[in-house]
């Protein structure tokens, strides 16, 4: 086999390989999980190429421009050069009439199958390792091609757009649902994720125990006279009311009241054992309300309307009922 034919085969290999690498890397960059890349890049000792890959993903338009230039350099310019050189090689052998058309068809098929379809499939399937391995090379090509890229950015400003990692409630719900269907997360976990977002759509008014059903105690009554009431109702917190309408003296813990009765302190009143009450408006969002619940401030709130009137009582168990799926919106 003569040297010119060997050179032609070598050039074909170079063009097909270059096209395949560009296509595979492009597919990997477009399909790699940006959250996973961000996680790897944020580590104190990041995986090799992770930080460069994160930067390339952030300026994806510029990165793809570099890849497109390189890929078309192999596919278009390389193919034209191969066609011209192949015509010369086959003409010197007197076989250009038959060999050249066959070579053109064969080269086209090789570019489509091996230079495009196969590497893009592999790049999509192995997106993260391909992206990490190619990031240093892409970074170098970006530096080399900077003048060309900057010129193109002046012509097409959209190339300069940065890609920020963002999502929304609906996308997270869909991801949780897909994860559940694929068996990657439990079904109850996916359901709870969806219910977390429901908290932003609910208010204290939706979950509170209404005033007519809220456990209340007369502030001046003696505990020994309230014993039967305390034993028959398992409510953890009671609202202590004064003589005036909507006069709330505080809230009392049932365990504290029963302990006083057991210690023969029945002459005490709920007012003596009450704690400072915390009020919340009935239209406060439940997700904001949940943040304020903790052991230091009792974890119970008295709900008031726009005029400051007592309308209900709410505790953290009402919010947990939503997350656990026990709560059902009442029809009105």
N, C-alpha and C positions, 0 to 999 in steps of 0.2 A: 504494500500500500504506500503510495507516494506521500510526500510530506504535505502537499497542499490539501489532500483529502483528509489527512490526519488533523491538520489545522482547522478544516471546516467542521469536523466532528467535535473538536475541542471547543470551538466557538459556539456550537449548538448547545453543548453541555453548560457552558458559562451563561449563555442567555437564559436557558430554561431554569438553571439553578438560581440565578439572580431574580428572575420573575417569581419563582416559587417562594423564595425567602421573603420578598417584599409582600407578596399576597398573604402568606401565613402570618407575618408580623402584623399586618394591617387588620386581619380578622381577629387576632389575639387582642389587640388594643381596643377594638370595638366591643368585644364580648367579655373582657376581664371584669371581675366584680370590683367596682371602684371602692366599696367599703372595705373589702379585703386588702386592697392595695394600700389604702389609708392606714389600716391597722398595722400592716407590716412596716410601713414607713415611719409610724409613730413610736415604734419600740426603741428603747435605749440603744440596743444593738440590732439595727434593722438587717433584714436579709439583703444579701448583695443585689444591688440593682433596684431595691424597693423605692428608695427616695428619688432616684432618677425616673423611675416609672411613674411615680406620683406626679412629678413635675411635668412629664410628657402628657399624662392624662389631663392635667389641669389646663394645658394649652393644646388641646387635642387637634384643633384646626391647623395649627402650625405643624404639629407632628405628622398629621395626615398629608399635609402639603409636601413635606420632605419625602414621605413614602411614595406619593403619587409621582413625583418627579423621578425618583429612582426606578420605580416600577415601569413607568412609560419609557424611561431610557433603555431598559432591557427589551420591553415588548415592541416598541415602535422603532427606535433608532437601531437597536440590536437586530431586529428582524430585517430592516432595510439593508443593513450592512451585510447580513448573512445572505440575503437574496442576491445582492450584487456579487459577493464573493463566490456563491454557489454557481451563478451563471458563468463566471469566469472559469471555475474548475471544470464544470461539465462541458463547457464549450471547447476547452483544450482537449477534451477526450472525445469530442464529437458525439456526445450523448445528451446535449442540452434539450432536444425536442421531447425526449421521454423522461429523462431524469429530473429536469427542472420542475415540471408540474408536480411530479410525485414528491419531490423535496418540499415544495411549497405547501402541499396538502398535509404531508407528514409533520412539518414544522408547526402548522396551524393547530393540528390535533394535539401535538405535544404541549404547546403553550396553553391551550384550553384545559387539557386534562391534568398535566403534571405541573404546569406553571400557575394555574388558577384554582381549579376545583379542588384537587386533592390537598394542596397546602392550606387553603382556606378552611377546609373541613378539619384538618389536624390542628390548625391554629385556634379554631373555636373550641375544640375539645380540650386542648392543652393551653388554654389562654394564659393562666398565671405563670407557669414555668417558661413559656415562650416569651411573654412580656418581660419577665425579669431578666432572662438571658439576653434579650435584644436591646434592653434599655441603654446600656453603655454605648453600644454602636449607634443607636438612633441619636443619642445625645451628641456624639461626635459628628455625625452627618448633619445634624442641625446647626452645629457651629460652622462647619465647612460651607454649608449652603445658606448661611445667614443673609448675605447680600441679596441672593435671589428671592428668598422668602420675604425679606423686608420690602422688596420691590413689589412682590405680589400682594402683600398686605395693604400697600397703598392703593392698589387697583381694586382689591376685594377686602374691604375692612372686616367682613364677617369672619375672616380667618383668625383675627386677633381675639375673638370672643373666648373668655375663660369659662371652663366647665367646673362649676361648684357642685360639691356633693350635697344633694338635697332630696327630700322625699315629702310625702304628705300622708294624711291619715288613710285615705283610700288605698294608696299603694302598699302601706304597711299591712292593712287588712288583707289585701290580695296575696301578699307574700306569706302571711301567716296561714291563709287558707291553702295555698299551694304547698307550703311546707307540711301541713297536716295531711294533705292528700298523698304526698310522696312519702309520708312516714318519717320525716326528718324531725318533726316536733309533735308532741301529743295533741290530740284533738281538743282536750280541755284547756291546754295552754293557748292554742289558737283562739278558742272562744273567749278566754279571759283577756287576751290582747285586744280583741274587738270591743269587749265591754269597757276596757280602760278608756277608750275614746268616747264611749257613751257618757262618761262622767261630765264631760264638758258641755253636754246637751241637757243635763239635768240641773235642777236647782234644789235648795233646801226645802222649798215648798213641796216639791215632788216626793221627797223621801221622809219628811218629818212625820212624827206622830201628832195628829191634830190636837188642838187644845182640848176638845171635848173628850178625847181618849187619853190624853197625857196624864200620868199619875201626879197628883197634887196633894199637898198637905197644908192645913191651916197653921200658920206660923205660931199662933198662941196656944194651940192645943197641946195637951200633955201626951207624952209618948205612950203611957199606959192606956190611954183612951184610944190610941191609934193602932194598938197591937193587932187587932183582927184585920184591919185594913192592910197593914204591912205584911202579914202572913199570907193573905189571900192574893196579893199581887206581887209577882216576881220581878217587877221593874227594878233595875239597878239604881237609877237616879230618879229623885222626886223633886218637883218644883215646889218651893215653899212660898206660899202666898200670904200677903198681908190683908188687912181689913179692907183697904181700898181696892177698887177695880183695877186690875193689871198691875197691882203693887207686888212686885216679885222681890222677896227678901233674900233669895239665894237658891241653891240646889243642895239637896241632902242625899248622901249615899245610903242605900238600904242596909248594907252591911254595918255601917257605923251606927245607924239607928237601932238595929236589932242587938248589936253588941251592948249598947247602953241599956236596953231592956234586960238583957241577961245579967248585967252588973247592978241590977236594982236601982237604976237611975231613971225610972219611969216618970218622975216629976219634971224631967227636962222637957223642953219644947223643941220642935224641929228647927226653930229659929236659933236655938242655942248650938245646934250641931250643923247648921247650914254652912255652906262654903260660898265664896264669891261667885256670882253667876257671870257668864259671858254670853253676850247677845250677838246674834248674827241676823242680817236681813233675810227675808224669805226668798229673795231673788238671787242670792249668792250662788255662784256655780259650785257644784259638788267637788270638782277637782281642786278648787281653791280651799274649800272647806276641809278637805281631807288632809291637806298639808298642816293645818293647825291642830289636828288631834294628836295629843301625846299624853303621857302619864303625868306630866307636871301641871297641866291645866285641865285636868279631870276628864277630858275627852267627851264632854257633853255640852251642848249649846242650847240656849233658849232662842227660838225663832220669833222674830217680831216683824210686824208689817211696817208700811211706810210711815205710820203714825206712832210707832213705838209700842203698839199693842201686842200682847202675848198671843201668838197664834199656834205655837207648837213646840215640840222638843225633838232634838235630833242628836244621835250619837254615832260613833264610828261603825257600829254594827249595821246601820242602815246603808252605809257606803259599801261595806263588805258584802252585803246581800246582793248588791248590783253586780259586783265582780264575780261572786259565786254563782250568779244566775238564779238566785232565789226571788229576787224582786221582779214583779210584773207591774207594768203601768196600768193603773186603774182606769177603766173607761168612764168618761164623763159625758 
